[in-house]
Amino acid sequence: MKIKEINVIKNTLYCEEVKSIQDITNQREYVDEIPMGKKDKALVACGQDDSYNELSYIYTTYLEPLIAKSTLNESEALKALCETCNELPHPRKRSDYYKMVEKKLGIDIF
């Protein structure tokens, strides 16, 4: 996978203000030069916001059910996703991304 991802705003303080996945993806300029690349499944692209949005998938699949059960609140979940995007170097291994989100939230998710 050859991806250019440029952090436009790399500031964890901004993560305090995110209200949606779109707010997180808007922090980056993202160009996937090899869509559907062989290594895509092992990585998390924080700026992808076209036909497939990995952060949205993670949020909807893993975090939203916990929010519905009141195990987690939405702002904590979004902040953890945002901070993890900012703190892990690009390209981000999916396993590293998931571990850091879990650590930030203090719960096992994945």
ABEGO torsion letter per residue (X at the ends): XBBBBBBABBBAAAAAABABAAAAAAABBBBBABBGBAAAAABBBAABABABBAAAAAAAAAAAAAAAAGABBAAAAAAAAAAAAAABBOBBBAAAAAAAAAAAAGBBAX
